[in-house]
Amino acid sequence: MELRQLEYFVAVAEEGGFGVAAERIGIVQSAVSQQVRRLERELGVRLFDRTTRRVQLSGAGERLLPEARAVLAALHRTRQVAADVRAGVDGVLRLGTVHGPGDRIYRLLTELAAVAPRVQVRPRRLALPDRLSAVRSGELDAALIRALTDAPGLELLPVWTDPLYVALPAGHPLAHRPALDLADLADLPLRLAPREDNPPFHDLITGACRTAGIAPPLGPPFTTFQETLTDIGVGDPSWTVFYEVAGLPEIPRVTVRRLTDPTMTTYLAVPAGPPLPAVRHLLEALTRIT
């Protein structure tokens, strides 16, 4: 069975004759007749009662006509969905995500829904190496990445920049300043997670310290956020640096101050070349929240 046979069958039924149906379709009458007969042989039923004066649906034809129309309607919908996907009107966006300051990710998805309401977003939270691999393999269409400045085989598009914050003992003299420079912290032990835990962020901070001409002594390593800040409040004087995720913390005996430099840039990692339509919509939504 071929789709064109169903199309010819429906056309003959609706026009009431092979000649008129052929004109509607734009082919010769003999081709219509031939394909309808082939369909009848395939189905094992007679679709039309033919006389020299008219062509009329048989009982089997009347029963099968709605089914043929349903098949052709499904074909039309399939083609329309494909066209919408090509045009970016419809489709699925597979996005690797991160925690965002002030629920920025939720605002991004809200804006995307306004820009392209028929695009379905499938967010996934993966470790950084897995996010990059998934974009390279096509498992993800795009991924948000923090602090990383190079990813072979991918384009990194800057989407927003956030400040960094310093946590230090509330009783330390520097705690009275509204903002801090790295040079202010040169003599205070720095709590930083091992590089293997987050290479881009580790390199951002150590590189900024070198640029500032300081080499702060290393304090105990950063473990969990809560544990590290609590220890800063009760232990020997030290400091750590972090980025905001869901509001600035309030820890007893700890003061949080904004760091003047560096800042942290979040990028959208995408495959090289023209972006997919859904990714273009995402980029448009990003311009509305930054």
N, C-alpha and C positions, 0 to 999 in steps of 0.2 A: 504494500500500500504506500502510495506517495501523497504528500501533502497537496500537490497540485491536483490530484484526482479528487480529493475532498473539496477543493476550491471549485473545480468544474462542476461537481455534483451539486453544490450549493447554488452556484450561479444558474444552472439549468432549472433547478427547483424554483428559484426566485423569479426568473424571467419567463418561465413557462415554455421554453423552447431552446433547442440547441443553437439555432442561428443567432438569436438575440443574445444568448449567453456568450457565444463566440465574439460578438461585437463588443460586448462589455469587457471581456477579458483581453481582447486585442489579438486573437489568433484565429486560424481558419476553423470552420465548423467541423471538418472531418477530424481534426485533432481533439476537439472536445468530445465528440462521439466515441472516438477510439479510447480515450482515457476513462470515460465513464463505463464503457463495456469492460475494460480491464478491472476497474474497481468492482463491478458486479461479479466478475469471475473470482476475484480475490475474496469477496465476502460470501459468495455462494448464494446470493439473493438477487432478484430483479428490483431495481430501484425505481424504474419508470414504466408505466404502461404507454406504449407508443402506438399511435395510429397515423394515418396519412394526414390527418387534420390537426392533431394536437399531441402534446407530450404531457402526461400527468403522473404525479407521484403515485407509486404503488403503495400498498399497505406497509411493506418493509421500508420503502423510501421515507414515508411519513414518520416511521418509528426512528429511523437512523438520522434524519435531518437535524434534530436538535443536538445529537452527539457530534455530528460533523461540524456544526457551528461552534460547539464548545471547544473542539480541538483547534479550530482556526482562531478563535478568540484567545486561547491560551498561547498560541504561536505569536499573535499580535502583542500580547502582554509581555512575552519573553523578549521580543525585539525592542519593545518600548523601554523595558528595564535596562537592556543592554545599551540603548542609546542614552538613557539617563545617566548610567554609570560613566559612559565615555564623556558626557558633558559635565560630569561632576554634580548633577542634580541629586543623584541617588548613590548609594554605595555604602561601603563599610570602611572605617578608618581604624586600623590596628595600631594603637599608640602605646609606646613604653612611657611610663610616668614616673615622677618623683614626688616627694612631699613638697608642697609649695607654700611660701610665706603667706599668711593671711588667707589661707584657702584659695590661693591663686588658681590652682588647677580646677577647682569647682567653678570659679568664675569663667575660666577659659572654656570649659565644656558648655556652660550656659550660653556664652557668646557664640560658640560654634553651632549650637542648636538654633540660635536666631539667624545666623548666616546661612546655614544649610540644614533645615529641619529634617530632611529625609536621609541625611548621612547618619549611619549608626556607628557609634564609637565603642570599640572594644578595648578598654584600657588594660594594660598589664604592667605589674611592678616586678622587675627583674633586677638582679645584680648588674652593675655597670658592664662587665665583659659580656654578659649574656644579652643585655640590651643591644650592644653594638653588633654582636654576632647575628642577632635576630633581624636587625635592619639589613645587614649585608646579605643574609640568606633570603630575604623577602618574607620572613615570618612576621615581621612588623613593617608597617609602612613608614613610620617615623618614631623617634624616641627623644625624650627630653634628657639632657646630659648636663651635669654641673661641672664647671671649672676646667673640663678637658678642652684642650686647644688644638688637638690633632687626632684624627681618626682615619687611617689609610683606607681608601676606597669609599669614603663617605664625605658628604658636605656637612659642615657645622654652621648653622645659621644662628647668629645671636638673637635671642628673643627678649631677654630682660636681664637687668643687673640689680643685684641686691647688696646692701651693706653687710659687713661682718661685725660681730660683737665680741667684746672681751669680757670675761668673767674673772674677777679678782677679789681678794678679801675686802670686806666692807671697811675694815680698819686701816687699810693701806693708804698712804698719802695720795696715791694716784686716783683713788676712788672718788675724790672730790672734784675731779675734772669732768666737764660735760662730754668730752670726747678724747680719745687717746691716739697718739702716733705710735708706730712700732718702736721708734727710737726711745720713747718713754719707758718701754718695757725691757730694755736691753739687759738689765741686771737681774730680772725676776725670772725664776725657773718656769719654763714653758711646758705645759702638759699637752702632748700631741700624740694621737694614735699612731701606731706603726704604719709605715708607708703602705704595706701590703693591704691594709684594711681599706684605704681610700687613696690610691696614688694621686689622682688629680688634685684633691684638696691638700694633701700633704705637700705636694710640689708647689702649689700656689702659696702656701704659708712660708715654707722654707725659702722659696725663691724671693718672696717679698722681703724676708728678713735680710737676705744677702744684698738685695737692692738698697735697703735702708742702712746697710753697713753695720748690722748687729748680728751677734751670734748668742742668743740667750741660752743660759745653761738649761739642760734638759731636766725637767722634773719627772715625777712618776707618770707613766703613760696614761693617756686618756682611755677610760674604759667605757662605761655607759655615761650618758649625759647626766642623769640624776646623781649617780655615785660620784662622778668627777667633781661636779659643782658642790656637792655636800662636803667632800673632802677639802676643797679649796676654802670653804668657810670655817673648818675646824682644824685643819692641818697647818703645816708650815706654809709661809707665803708662796704663792705660785699663781699662774694665770693660764687660761686656755682661751681659744678662739673658736667661734661657731657661727653658723648662719641660722636665721630665724626660720622656724617651720610653722609653729602654731602659737605665736605670741611669745613675748620675752618672759623668761622664767622669773619667779620670785622665790629665792632660796635664802633662808636665814643666814646672816653674816656674810652674804655674797652681794657684790655690786656688779651690775652689767652696764658697760659703756660702749658706745659706738666706736668702731675703729675707722679712722679717717682714710686709711689706705692699707691694703688693697680692697677692692670690692670683688664680688663673685658674679660671673656671668653664667647664665643658663643658656644652652644652645639646643636647637632642634637638629638632631642627626637624621639626615635623609640620604637615600642613594644619590649618587652623582647623576646629573642630567635633569631634564625638565620634571618638575614635581607632578605627582598624580593629582587629579582634580580634587580629591578629598583633602590632600595635603595643602593645596592652594587655599581651600576654604579654612583650614586650620590656621594658616599664616594670616589670613584676613582677620580671623577671630583674635589672633594674638595682638594685632595692631590696635585692637579696641580695649585691651586691658593693660597695655604697657604705656 
